[in-house]
Amino acid sequence: MIAPLVRTVLPARLGVDFRWLVGSSWATNLGDGISAAAGPLLVASLTDDPFRISLAALLSWAPPLVCGLYAGVLSDRHDRRRILLLANAVRVLVLLALIGTLAAGRLSVELALLGLGLLSTAEVFADNTTGTLAPMLVDRADLPLANARLSAGFITLNQLAGPPLGAALFAAGRAWPLAGEVLLLVAGTLLVSRVRLPAHGRPATAGVRRDVAEGVRWVVRHPAVRTLCLIVLIFNLAFGASWSVLVLYVSERLGLGSIGFGLVTTVMAAGGILATGAYGWLTARVSLGNLMRIGLFIETGTHAVLGFTASPWVALPTFFLFGVHEFVWRTTATTVRQRSVPVHLQGRVGAVSVICIYGGLVVGAAAGGVLASRYGVAAPFQVAFVCAAIFLAVLWPQMKHIAHDD
């Protein structure tokens, strides 16, 4: 009974190696989801200083910006499977060290923050390398399906199942979520060790800076990927501004109280799950370029609806639709990039994309906090709508480049 299900979810044409990769990705995504809840809870159990607690969130955002390009250089130069195995091994060792100091009663908030920072840094190298593997294992025509399966693990396990499981394990004991993540990382490492990759990598004939510059130049000169990175950067400015105050918006503007944020997260994840099943149907009928165009309209409209409504009955369906859009956009954007980028540049170009994502989020979040404190929690959504509409009009002529995949 299990074998037919596996063949349905992961058709034989994707290959055995891709199945190992999906199993590894799903296991580590669940572990990362557990950590997303357990990390801040661990820090909060050690201190009530708001600044130190906020550092836990900062340490999850900073490493991609600081180490992303170097991670891309490494994955383009060296054996990608080995990098992934080493990154996961580092994460396991850090988690075991945290468990040991916690059991000995010697875990301080400084050590906890150091551990979370090391985990986030190692995750940058693991995630960057994982993002280069699908184009090496499946045919170009199958990349939409392959990325949909990988993204499904992120939506269902990292975002939906992982955080509540992490919180429940933490309530049972502070070491339990750390131990759970260790087991999942070990499982993910064993699974990815079965993956056989084609020959790749190249001698380090140039310095790191020249390798980084080569990747950035390639992005600037390639119309489709350049347009994609611009869209990600600019739209994440608007997204970061509005979503940075989402917890306050849900509790104050929508009046859903303390349970509201969890409800909204669940509703968006449910939209992502629906999109998981429908993605193959969508890509069979709509080109990737048009899917991205439709997605930008949905995102702009989401800001508009949320900016001018105070009704949960209007907002919750909007969040559901946004969850559908988020999955479709993530999967489509990844496919467009992977189809365009040569194998030897996948790591560096992927790193540029990640920097655009987090750069936009960080700057947008800062702006959203200022707007909300001065004009109320709806203001960031209203400003995000205006900015997104302007961005859409300006970037629309460039969208024709993304249609190259047709």
Number of C-alpha atoms within 10 A of each C-alpha: 5 7 8 10 10 12 13 10 14 18 15 12 11 18 13 16 19 25 24 18 24 24 20 25 25 23 24 28 27 28 27 26 24 28 25 21 20 27 26 19 18 22 23 17 12 15 13 10 10 9 9 18 21 13 16 22 16 13 19 19 18 18 21 27 17 13 16 24 30 20 24 26 26 21 29 25 18 15 16 23 21 14 19 23 18 16 21 23 17 17 24 21 13 20 22 16 15 23 20 14 14 15 12 9 9 11 16 15 17 12 15 20 21 16 19 26 21 19 24 20 24 23 22 26 28 23 19 28 27 20 18 24 20 22 20 16 22 17 14 15 11 15 22 22 22 26 21 24 21 22 25 22 22 25 26 21 24 23 22 23 18 24 21 17 21 28 20 16 20 20 14 11 11 20 20 17 27 25 18 18 24 23 16 20 25 18 16 24 24 15 19 23 17 16 18 15 14 8 8 14 16 11 8 13 9 8 10 14 12 12 22 20 14 14 23 18 13 17 23 14 10 14 16 22 24 21 21 23 23 18 21 22 22 21 25 25 27 30 25 27 28 31 21 20 21 20 19 21 27 24 15 17 20 19 14 18 14 13 11 19 17 13 14 23 15 19 21 26 26 20 22 28 21 17 22 23 14 14 20 13 10 14 16 9 9 11 15 25 21 15 19 23 18 13 18 21 14 18 22 23 17 19 27 19 17 26 22 13 14 17 13 17 10 13 20 18 15 23 22 21 21 23 25 24 24 21 25 25 19 14 24 24 23 19 24 22 21 26 19 16 20 12 16 17 25 25 32 31 30 27 30 20 25 21 23 22 23 21 22 21 26 19 15 25 23 14 18 28 20 14 20 20 12 9 10 16 23 24 23 32 30 19 19 28 24 15 18 25 20 13 18 20 11 10 15 14 10 18 19 15 16 23 17 14 15 7
